[in-house]
């Protein structure tokens, strides 16, 4: 009987701690959300009817700080999900917090190629979990390019709507998590002709197939990657940082998060947004 009571006490204690954590996290999100205006599901490109799911629809959520100056620097964010899932809604807390620092945050949905095309061996984990790979599966290559095409459409939308929302098109950064980070990296460093000049890149546990293609004068890169990531190997972070050193881009930074795995948005949102903002403010 005593043993059962002890177990019950432990369960209640743990439940109480979890509730406190949840309310604390929600409170912080609510606080950030209170300081921004959010415009959901703005269309940046016409619907591709061959992608019927809403997560592949080319819409964006726009986060605008309520207290702002004349023009807003722009932070484009691309969610993850292995090019087969995910949605911009999943990173709302992070986007709201970044926006609360005085940034216009443009969070996009995009065509999920590997959702539409079920291709064996084309997933991010199949190509990247075990370490660096010389060449990605062709299906993954197409998925990255498809997502990047939509990122370019989003940049065009930002340029076309700059006056309406007071965007500063001379101060644009791009970021993403996982597959979204892969898209951001590809868009920033591989695509040559872009409607806007990207001044900084924030990479959350992503990777680039061929880092050696990053050219001199590339935008500075800030990387966060867990050393226990089982989906995208941490060596992709090291490879990017090595390339930045090779081209003498010493303003780039790498943060390897000890003991952490993949897609730790909770940790980044709670602990690292100040660092991200400091990095962005240096170059925007």
Buried (B, 14 or more C-beta within 10 A) or exposed (E): EEEEEEEEEEEEEEEEEEEEEEEEBEEBBEEBBEBBEBEEEBEBBEEBEEBEEEBBBBBBBBBBBEEBEEBBBBBBBBBBBBBBBBBBEBBBBBBBBBBBBBBBBBBBBBBBBBBBBEBEEBBBEBBBBEEEBEEBBEBBBBBBBBBBBBBBBBBBBBBEBBEEBBBBBEBBBBBBBBBBBBBBBBBBBBBEEBBBEBBBBBBBBBBBBBBEEBEEEBBBBBBBBBEEBEBBBBBBBBBBBEBBEEBEBEBBBBBBBEEBEBBBBEEBBBEBBEBBBEBBBEBB
